[in-house]
């Protein structure tokens, strides 16, 4: 399994989305095609 590389801009915007959204973190991860554990690291 290859590790995906994400830009700092993507990381920052994803964290802000998770913090400021009323959506569940699992929904955000699914929408962005991320493993749920990736958002928790």
C-alpha distance matrix in Angstrom:
0.0 3.8 6.6 9.4 12.8 15.7 19.3 21.8 23.8 21.1 20.4 24.2 25.0 22.4 23.9 27.3 26.6 25.4 28.5 31.0 30.1 31.6 28.5 26.4 23.2 21.3 22.9 22.1 18.4 18.5 20.7 18.4 15.2 13.9 12.7 16.1 15.2 14.3 17.9 19.2 17.8
3.8 0.0 3.8 6.4 9.4 12.7 16.1 18.8 20.9 18.4 18.1 21.9 22.8 20.6 22.3 25.6 25.1 24.4 27.4 29.8 29.2 31.0 28.2 26.4 23.1 21.7 23.0 21.6 18.1 18.5 20.2 17.4 14.7 13.4 13.0 16.5 15.5 13.7 17.2 18.9 17.1
6.6 3.8 0.0 3.8 6.5 9.6 13.1 15.4 17.7 15.4 14.6 18.4 19.6 17.5 18.9 22.3 22.2 21.4 24.2 26.8 26.4 28.5 25.9 24.3 20.8 19.8 21.3 19.5 16.1 17.3 18.7 15.7 13.5 11.6 11.4 14.5 13.3 10.9 14.3 15.9 13.9
9.4 6.4 3.8 0.0 3.8 6.4 10.0 12.7 14.6 12.1 12.0 15.8 16.6 14.8 16.7 19.8 19.6 19.3 22.2 24.4 24.0 26.4 23.9 22.7 19.3 18.6 19.5 17.3 14.2 15.4 16.3 12.9 11.2 9.8 10.9 14.0 13.5 10.5 13.2 15.6 14.0
12.8 9.4 6.5 3.8 0.0 3.8 6.8 9.5 11.8 10.0 10.0 13.6 14.9 13.8 15.6 18.5 18.8 19.0 21.5 23.6 23.8 26.5 24.4 23.6 20.2 20.2 20.9 18.2 15.6 17.3 17.6 13.9 13.2 11.7 13.3 15.9 15.2 11.7 13.7 16.1 14.2
15.7 12.7 9.6 6.4 3.8 0.0 3.8 6.5 8.2 6.3 6.6 10.1 11.2 10.5 12.5 15.0 15.4 16.1 18.5 20.3 20.6 23.6 21.8 21.4 18.0 18.5 19.0 15.8 13.8 15.9 15.6 11.8 12.2 10.8 13.1 15.0 14.8 11.1 12.1 14.9 13.5
19.3 16.1 13.1 10.0 6.8 3.8 0.0 3.8 5.3 5.2 6.4 8.7 10.0 10.7 12.5 14.4 15.4 16.7 18.5 20.0 20.8 24.2 22.8 22.9 19.8 20.8 21.0 17.5 16.2 18.5 17.5 13.8 15.0 13.9 16.4 17.9 17.8 14.0 14.3 17.0 15.5
21.8 18.8 15.4 12.7 9.5 6.5 3.8 0.0 3.8 5.4 5.0 6.1 8.5 9.8 10.6 12.3 14.1 15.4 16.5 18.1 19.6 23.0 22.2 22.4 19.3 20.9 21.3 17.7 16.8 19.6 18.7 15.2 16.9 15.3 17.5 18.3 17.9 14.2 13.8 16.0 14.5
23.8 20.9 17.7 14.6 11.8 8.2 5.3 3.8 0.0 3.8 5.5 5.2 6.1 8.5 10.0 10.6 12.1 14.2 15.4 16.3 17.6 21.2 20.6 21.3 18.7 20.5 20.2 16.5 16.3 18.9 17.3 14.1 16.4 15.5 18.3 18.9 19.2 15.6 14.6 17.3 16.5
21.1 18.4 15.4 12.1 10.0 6.3 5.2 5.4 3.8 0.0 3.8 5.5 5.2 6.0 8.6 9.9 10.4 12.1 14.2 15.2 15.8 19.2 18.0 18.5 15.8 17.2 16.8 13.2 12.7 15.1 13.7 10.3 12.6 11.8 14.7 15.6 16.2 12.7 11.8 15.0 14.6
20.4 18.1 14.6 12.0 10.0 6.6 6.4 5.0 5.5 3.8 0.0 3.8 5.6 5.2 6.2 8.7 9.9 10.6 12.3 14.2 15.2 18.5 17.4 17.4 14.3 16.0 16.5 12.9 12.1 15.2 14.6 11.3 13.3 11.4 13.5 13.8 13.8 10.3 9.2 11.9 11.2
24.2 21.9 18.4 15.8 13.6 10.1 8.7 6.1 5.2 5.5 3.8 0.0 3.8 5.5 5.3 6.2 8.6 10.0 10.7 12.2 13.9 17.4 17.2 17.7 15.0 17.4 17.6 13.9 14.1 17.3 16.3 13.5 16.1 14.4 16.6 16.2 16.3 13.2 11.2 13.4 13.1
25.0 22.8 19.6 16.6 14.9 11.2 10.0 8.5 6.1 5.2 5.6 3.8 0.0 3.8 5.5 5.1 6.0 8.6 9.8 10.4 11.5 15.1 14.8 15.9 13.7 16.1 15.5 11.7 12.6 15.5 13.7 11.4 14.5 13.6 16.3 15.9 16.9 14.0 11.7 14.5 15.0
22.4 20.6 17.5 14.8 13.8 10.5 10.7 9.8 8.5 6.0 5.2 5.5 3.8 0.0 3.8 5.4 5.0 6.2 8.6 9.9 10.3 13.5 12.4 12.9 10.3 12.5 12.3 8.5 9.0 12.1 11.0 8.7 11.6 10.3 12.7 12.2 13.4 10.7 8.2 11.3 12.3
23.9 22.3 18.9 16.7 15.6 12.5 12.5 10.6 10.0 8.6 6.2 5.3 5.5 3.8 0.0 3.8 5.4 5.1 6.1 8.5 9.9 13.0 12.7 12.8 10.1 13.0 13.5 10.2 10.7 14.3 13.8 11.8 14.5 12.4 14.0 12.6 13.0 10.8 7.7 9.6 10.7
27.3 25.6 22.3 19.8 18.5 15.0 14.4 12.3 10.6 9.9 8.7 6.2 5.1 5.4 3.8 0.0 3.8 5.5 5.1 5.9 8.1 11.6 12.2 13.3 11.5 14.8 14.6 11.3 12.9 16.1 14.9 13.4 16.6 15.2 17.1 15.6 16.5 14.5 11.2 13.0 14.4
26.6 25.1 22.2 19.6 18.8 15.4 15.4 14.1 12.1 10.4 9.9 8.6 6.0 5.0 5.4 3.8 0.0 3.8 5.5 5.3 5.5 9.1 9.0 10.5 9.2 12.2 11.3 8.1 10.4 13.1 11.6 10.8 14.2 13.4 15.6 14.0 15.8 14.1 10.8 13.2 15.2
25.4 24.4 21.4 19.3 19.0 16.1 16.7 15.4 14.2 12.1 10.6 10.0 8.6 6.2 5.1 5.5 3.8 0.0 3.8 5.7 5.6 8.1 7.7 8.0 6.1 9.6 9.7 7.0 8.9 12.1 11.7 11.2 14.0 12.4 13.7 11.5 13.0 12.0 8.3 10.1 12.7
28.5 27.4 24.2 22.2 21.5 18.5 18.5 16.5 15.4 14.2 12.3 10.7 9.8 8.6 6.1 5.1 5.5 3.8 0.0 3.8 5.9 8.3 9.5 10.1 8.9 12.6 13.0 10.7 12.6 15.8 15.4 14.9 17.7 16.0 17.0 14.5 15.5 14.6 10.8 11.6 14.0
31.0 29.8 26.8 24.4 23.6 20.3 20.0 18.1 16.3 15.2 14.2 12.2 10.4 9.9 8.5 5.9 5.3 5.7 3.8 0.0 3.8 6.7 8.8 10.7 10.7 14.2 13.6 11.4 14.2 16.8 15.6 15.6 18.9 17.9 19.4 17.0 18.5 17.6 13.9 15.1 17.6
30.1 29.2 26.4 24.0 23.8 20.6 20.8 19.6 17.6 15.8 15.2 13.9 11.5 10.3 9.9 8.1 5.5 5.6 5.9 3.8 0.0 3.8 5.3 7.9 8.7 11.8 10.6 8.9 12.2 14.2 12.9 13.7 16.9 16.4 17.9 15.6 17.8 17.2 13.7 15.3 18.2
31.6 31.0 28.5 26.4 26.5 23.6 24.2 23.0 21.2 19.2 18.5 17.4 15.1 13.5 13.0 11.6 9.1 8.1 8.3 6.7 3.8 0.0 3.8 6.5 8.8 11.5 10.2 9.9 13.3 14.8 14.0 15.6 18.4 18.0 19.0 16.3 18.7 18.8 15.4 16.5 19.8
28.5 28.2 25.9 23.9 24.4 21.8 22.8 22.2 20.6 18.0 17.4 17.2 14.8 12.4 12.7 12.2 9.0 7.7 9.5 8.8 5.3 3.8 0.0 3.8 6.4 8.2 6.5 6.7 10.1 11.2 10.6 12.6 15.1 14.9 15.9 13.4 16.3 16.5 13.5 15.0 18.4
26.4 26.4 24.3 22.7 23.6 21.4 22.9 22.4 21.3 18.5 17.4 17.7 15.9 12.9 12.8 13.3 10.5 8.0 10.1 10.7 7.9 6.5 3.8 0.0 3.8 5.3 5.2 6.5 8.8 10.0 10.8 12.6 14.3 13.5 13.6 10.6 13.4 14.4 11.5 12.5 16.2
23.2 23.1 20.8 19.3 20.2 18.0 19.8 19.3 18.7 15.8 14.3 15.0 13.7 10.3 10.1 11.5 9.2 6.1 8.9 10.7 8.7 8.8 6.4 3.8 0.0 3.8 5.4 5.1 6.2 8.6 9.9 10.6 12.1 10.5 10.6 7.5 10.0 10.6 7.7 9.0 12.5
21.3 21.7 19.8 18.6 20.2 18.5 20.8 20.9 20.5 17.2 16.0 17.4 16.1 12.5 13.0 14.8 12.2 9.6 12.6 14.2 11.8 11.5 8.2 5.3 3.8 0.0 3.8 5.5 5.1 6.2 8.6 10.0 10.4 9.2 8.7 5.9 9.2 10.5 8.8 10.2 13.6
22.9 23.0 21.3 19.5 20.9 19.0 21.0 21.3 20.2 16.8 16.5 17.6 15.5 12.3 13.5 14.6 11.3 9.7 13.0 13.6 10.6 10.2 6.5 5.2 5.4 3.8 0.0 3.8 5.4 5.1 6.1 8.6 9.7 9.9 10.6 8.8 12.4 13.0 11.1 13.3 16.5
22.1 21.6 19.5 17.3 18.2 15.8 17.5 17.7 16.5 13.2 12.9 13.9 11.7 8.5 10.2 11.3 8.1 7.0 10.7 11.4 8.9 9.9 6.7 6.5 5.1 5.5 3.8 0.0 3.8 5.4 5.1 6.2 8.5 8.3 10.0 8.6 11.8 11.3 9.0 11.9 14.7
18.4 18.1 16.1 14.2 15.6 13.8 16.2 16.8 16.3 12.7 12.1 14.1 12.6 9.0 10.7 12.9 10.4 8.9 12.6 14.2 12.2 13.3 10.1 8.8 6.2 5.1 5.4 3.8 0.0 3.8 5.5 5.2 6.0 4.8 6.2 5.4 8.8 8.2 7.0 10.0 12.4
18.5 18.5 17.3 15.4 17.3 15.9 18.5 19.6 18.9 15.1 15.2 17.3 15.5 12.1 14.3 16.1 13.1 12.1 15.8 16.8 14.2 14.8 11.2 10.0 8.6 6.2 5.1 5.4 3.8 0.0 3.8 5.4 5.0 5.9 7.3 7.5 11.2 11.1 10.6 13.4 15.8
20.7 20.2 18.7 16.3 17.6 15.6 17.5 18.7 17.3 13.7 14.6 16.3 13.7 11.0 13.8 14.9 11.6 11.7 15.4 15.6 12.9 14.0 10.6 10.8 9.9 8.6 6.1 5.1 5.5 3.8 0.0 3.8 5.5 7.7 10.3 10.6 14.1 13.2 12.2 15.5 17.7
18.4 17.4 15.7 12.9 13.9 11.8 13.8 15.2 14.1 10.3 11.3 13.5 11.4 8.7 11.8 13.4 10.8 11.2 14.9 15.6 13.7 15.6 12.6 12.6 10.6 10.0 8.6 6.2 5.2 5.4 3.8 0.0 3.8 5.5 9.0 10.0 12.8 11.0 10.4 14.1 15.6
15.2 14.7 13.5 11.2 13.2 12.2 15.0 16.9 16.4 12.6 13.3 16.1 14.5 11.6 14.5 16.6 14.2 14.0 17.7 18.9 16.9 18.4 15.1 14.3 12.1 10.4 9.7 8.5 6.0 5.0 5.5 3.8 0.0 3.8 6.9 9.1 11.8 10.4 11.0 14.4 15.6
13.9 13.4 11.6 9.8 11.7 10.8 13.9 15.3 15.5 11.8 11.4 14.4 13.6 10.3 12.4 15.2 13.4 12.4 16.0 17.9 16.4 18.0 14.9 13.5 10.5 9.2 9.9 8.3 4.8 5.9 7.7 5.5 3.8 0.0 3.8 6.1 8.2 6.6 7.6 10.8 11.9
12.7 13.0 11.4 10.9 13.3 13.1 16.4 17.5 18.3 14.7 13.5 16.6 16.3 12.7 14.0 17.1 15.6 13.7 17.0 19.4 17.9 19.0 15.9 13.6 10.6 8.7 10.6 10.0 6.2 7.3 10.3 9.0 6.9 3.8 0.0 3.8 5.4 5.3 7.3 9.4 10.5
16.1 16.5 14.5 14.0 15.9 15.0 17.9 18.3 18.9 15.6 13.8 16.2 15.9 12.2 12.6 15.6 14.0 11.5 14.5 17.0 15.6 16.3 13.4 10.6 7.5 5.9 8.8 8.6 5.4 7.5 10.6 10.0 9.1 6.1 3.8 0.0 3.8 5.4 5.6 7.0 9.3
15.2 15.5 13.3 13.5 15.2 14.8 17.8 17.9 19.2 16.2 13.8 16.3 16.9 13.4 13.0 16.5 15.8 13.0 15.5 18.5 17.8 18.7 16.3 13.4 10.0 9.2 12.4 11.8 8.8 11.2 14.1 12.8 11.8 8.2 5.4 3.8 0.0 3.8 5.4 5.1 6.4
14.3 13.7 10.9 10.5 11.7 11.1 14.0 14.2 15.6 12.7 10.3 13.2 14.0 10.7 10.8 14.5 14.1 12.0 14.6 17.6 17.2 18.8 16.5 14.4 10.6 10.5 13.0 11.3 8.2 11.1 13.2 11.0 10.4 6.6 5.3 5.4 3.8 0.0 3.8 5.4 5.5
17.9 17.2 14.3 13.2 13.7 12.1 14.3 13.8 14.6 11.8 9.2 11.2 11.7 8.2 7.7 11.2 10.8 8.3 10.8 13.9 13.7 15.4 13.5 11.5 7.7 8.8 11.1 9.0 7.0 10.6 12.2 10.4 11.0 7.6 7.3 5.6 5.4 3.8 0.0 3.8 5.6
19.2 18.9 15.9 15.6 16.1 14.9 17.0 16.0 17.3 15.0 11.9 13.4 14.5 11.3 9.6 13.0 13.2 10.1 11.6 15.1 15.3 16.5 15.0 12.5 9.0 10.2 13.3 11.9 10.0 13.4 15.5 14.1 14.4 10.8 9.4 7.0 5.1 5.4 3.8 0.0 3.8
17.8 17.1 13.9 14.0 14.2 13.5 15.5 14.5 16.5 14.6 11.2 13.1 15.0 12.3 10.7 14.4 15.2 12.7 14.0 17.6 18.2 19.8 18.4 16.2 12.5 13.6 16.5 14.7 12.4 15.8 17.7 15.6 15.6 11.9 10.5 9.3 6.4 5.5 5.6 3.8 0.0
